[in-house]
Amino acid sequence: MNFSRNLQRLRLIKKESAADVAADLGISEATYTSWESGQAEPWGEHFYNLAHHFKVPMEVLLDDNFDYELYLMVLKARGTL
């Protein structure tokens, strides 16, 4: 599972800081960075909120083969990047 890597790449693609994501999720930056560094993992509602924030299915957060370039193309096509 590459949850922490996927989380970091999704954030970087959207050109957001860890503080931006944390604020949107209503959590501390320390909590968010612990997820991104692999020291902890979100549960329940937080996991759902991450997927919603990045506009991906929850499965993508856990996908070892997530296609970042395709995600980037989709964001650009939608005009959300």
C-alpha positions as CSV (number, residue, x, y, z in Angstrom):
1,M,0.0,0.0,0.0
2,N,1.3,3.4,-0.9
3,F,-1.2,5.6,0.9
4,S,1.4,8.2,2.1
5,R,3.0,8.5,-1.3
6,N,-0.4,8.8,-3.0
7,L,-1.4,11.5,-0.5
8,Q,1.7,13.5,-1.1
9,R,1.6,13.3,-4.8
10,L,-2.1,14.3,-4.9
11,R,-1.4,17.3,-2.8
12,L,1.6,18.3,-4.9
13,I,-0.3,17.9,-8.2
14,K,-3.0,20.3,-6.8
15,K,-0.2,22.7,-5.7
16,E,-1.4,22.8,-2.1
17,S,0.5,23.0,1.1
18,A,0.0,20.5,3.9
19,A,-1.5,23.4,5.9
20,D,-4.0,24.1,3.1
21,V,-5.3,20.5,3.0
22,A,-5.4,20.3,6.8
23,A,-7.4,23.5,7.1
24,D,-9.9,22.3,4.5
25,L,-10.3,19.0,6.4
26,G,-10.6,20.8,9.8
27,I,-7.6,19.0,11.3
28,S,-4.2,20.1,12.5
29,E,-1.3,20.3,10.1
30,A,0.6,17.9,12.3
31,T,-2.1,15.3,11.9
32,Y,-2.1,15.7,8.1
33,T,1.7,15.5,7.9
34,S,1.7,12.4,10.0
35,W,-0.5,10.7,7.4
36,E,1.7,11.9,4.5
37,S,4.8,10.8,6.2
38,G,3.4,7.3,7.0
39,Q,3.5,7.7,10.7
40,A,-0.2,7.4,11.0
41,E,-3.3,6.8,8.9
42,P,-6.7,8.4,8.9
43,W,-9.8,6.5,9.8
44,G,-13.5,6.8,9.0
45,E,-14.7,10.3,8.1
46,H,-11.1,11.6,7.7
47,F,-10.4,9.0,5.0
48,Y,-13.6,9.9,3.2
49,N,-12.9,13.6,3.5
50,L,-9.4,13.2,1.9
51,A,-10.9,11.4,-1.1
52,H,-13.5,14.1,-1.4
53,H,-10.9,16.9,-1.1
54,F,-8.8,15.4,-3.9
55,K,-11.8,14.4,-5.9
56,V,-10.8,10.7,-6.2
57,P,-12.5,7.5,-5.2
58,M,-11.3,6.3,-1.8
59,E,-9.7,3.3,-3.5
60,V,-7.3,5.6,-5.3
61,L,-5.7,6.6,-2.0
62,L,-4.6,3.0,-1.5
63,D,-3.9,2.1,-5.1
64,D,-0.3,0.9,-5.7
65,N,-0.7,1.7,-9.4
66,F,-2.4,5.1,-9.3
67,D,-1.8,6.9,-12.6
68,Y,-0.8,10.4,-11.5
69,E,-0.3,11.7,-15.0
70,L,-3.8,10.7,-15.9
71,Y,-5.2,12.4,-12.8
72,L,-3.3,15.5,-13.8
73,M,-4.7,15.5,-17.3
74,V,-8.2,15.1,-15.9
75,L,-7.8,18.0,-13.5
76,K,-6.5,20.2,-16.4
77,A,-9.4,19.1,-18.6
78,R,-11.9,20.0,-15.9
79,G,-10.2,23.3,-15.4
80,T,-9.7,22.6,-11.7
81,L,-5.9,22.9,-11.7
